[in-house]
Structures are given as structure tokens and as C-alpha cells.
Amino acid sequence: MARPDEAKPRQRRSITRNRRVTHEYLILDELECGIVLVGTEVKSLRAGRVSLQEAYCIIKRGELWIMRMHIPEYSHGNMHNHEQTRERKLIAKKREILKWEKAVREKGTTMIPMEVLWDGSLVKVRVGLGKGKKLYDKRQSKREKDDKREVARVMKAGKYAH
């Protein structure tokens, strides 16, 4: 029998990721929060059905909320199935929420959900504090990405040239 101090670490796996976030925004800070869900939402998440495309976060009455996160209805649910794009409360420390509230008051700063993941049996949401990129910033980051890819390709080719 396993001893309690040798407990297995919780397995973390991604459910969905918002890939456009790093392209559209410069991420200044990240926060991992819990999320308040109902039963059929959890079952839909187990099936991997969730979309963060139009989702955003706000702070209302000192609490962090995620808006327009789309979790489709559970296919085997009954008449008590959940609303697909309802407001969902995020669970974070008060100190973090206050710090982010100050940052969001600045012009051009917003909170964007970046990823929904399983942390053991818990659902977590990674939220990023981001500033919108200008078109030239997007071009520059794409150029840097392409340069890194090119360098890696040349290094790999040089490695096997012997």
C-alpha cells in the first residue's frame, strides 16, 4: 500500500487552447484560476467540447468572471442542461484580482482566457493579462518566429552534414 507522502502528482492536460491570444496580444502576466461549473458542463469538458474564441474576462464587484466561453450542451443531458454561453465565475485570490483590476484600468490592457485544462479532477483556466499588438508588432513577432525556425533548420542540417 502506498504511503500518503508518496502520493502521485496530479496529472495536468489541456482541454483547449486559444492560439490567437499570443498572436493578437502581448501577454504581460498569467494567472491560473479555478472555475465554477455545473455537472453537465463538466461532462461536456470531459468530451473536450469547449471554445475560447470569443471569450473574455471581467472583474465585477471584486470577483473575476469569464464571459462568452462556449461549452456546448451535454448530448446525454436532460431538461436541466446548462446554458451554453453563460457567465462563469473564476476562483482566484483577492490580492491577485485587485492587482489585475488596477492593471486593466490602464488603456489597452485586457484579460484574455488562454487555456482550459484539467489539473487532476479539477478544471482550471489560464488567464493572461494582455496588451493589444499593433500590426507592425505582429509582423515583427512573425519574423522572429521564422528566423528561429530557419536557424533551427540550419543547425539540424549542419549536425548531420558530417
N, C-alpha and C positions, 0 to 999 in steps of 0.2 A: 504494500500500500504506500502511495506517495505521501511524503511529509508535506504539511501546509507551506513550509518555507520554500519548497521546490515546485511551487505552482507554475503551470505553463503561462508564458506571457500571452496576453490577448492578441488574437490574430487580427490584423488590420488589412482590409481590402476595399478597394474603391468600387463604388456603385456607379457613379457618373462623374464626369469632369467637364467643366466649362472651358473649352480650349481657346475660345475667343478672348478670354479675360487678359491673358498675357500679351495678346496682340493689340487689344484696344486700350489697355490701361498700364500704367507704370505702378506696380504693386509696392507700396511703402511699408506695409505691416500686414501680418497674418494673425488670425485668431481661430482656434478650433472650439466650436460650441456644440453643446447638446441641442436636441430639437424635440419639441413636444408633438407627438403624433398619436393618432387613434389606430386601433387594431388593423383595419383594412388598409391603411396607408403603409404600415409595416409589411403587410403581406405583399402589396404591390412592389415595395422596395426589394423584398426578397427575390421577386421575379426580375429585378433590375429595371423596372419601369419608372423613370423619373426624368424630368427635363429642367435644366437650369438656364435655358436660352434667354428667357425674358425676366428672370428673377433678379430681385434687388433687395437690399436690406434697409430698414429704417429704425430709428430709435423713437419710441412712443412712450411717454410717461416713465422714462428711465428704464425701459425694457427694450431688448433687441428683437425685432420681428423680421421674418423673411416674407416677402410678398411675391405673388405670381410664380411661385415654384410649382410646376405642373407634375402632380402624381396622379396618373390615370386611375379610374375606379378599378377595384379588385374584381376580376372576372367572375369569381365564385361568391361574391358578396351578395347580400340581400338588400332589402329596402333601407337599411341603416348604413349603406355605403357612404364614404366621405365625399365632400365637395372637392373637386379636382384642384382648384387654384386658390384655396382659402389662405388666410393669413396664418402663419405658424410662428409660434414663439420660440426664440433661440435662448438657450440657457448659457449664460456667461457670468463672470464675476463682475460685480458692480463697479469696481475700480477700473476694469478694462472698458466697460461700457461708457463710463464718464470720460475716460481718456479719448476714446474714439468719437464721442459726441463733440468734444472740443475740436478735434481734427476735421470732422465733417462740416462744421460751420465755416471752415475756410472755403474760398471759392474754388470749384473744380475738383473737390475731393468727395469720393463716394464709397459706399460699402457694397462689394460685389461677392456673391457666393461663388466660390471657385471649385468646390468638390463636395460630394456627398459620399461618405464612407462608413463601413462597418468597423467598429472598434470592439471586438468580441461580439457580444449580442446587442451592443448599443449603436445607435445611428448618430454620427457626428457630421457637422457641416463646417468646412474650412471657408472662412470669410476673409476677403482681402480688402484692405484699405487702399484704394487706388486713385490715381490722378489720370485723367484722360490724356492719351497721347495725341500729339499733332501728327499730321500726315508725314512730315519730314522725320519725326521720331520713329514712325513705323517703318519707313524706308531704311533708316539707319540701323534699326534692330534686325531687319531682314538681311541687310548687307553683312552685318556682323555674324549672323547665323550662317549665311552662305560661306563666309570666309572661314569660319571654324570647321565647317563640313569639308571645304576644299583642303585645308591644312591636314585634317584627319585622313582624308583620302590619299594625299601625297605621302604622309608619314607611313600609312599602311602599305602603299606601293613600294616605298623605299625599304621597308622592312623585309619584303620578300624578293627584292632585286638581287640579292647575293647569290 
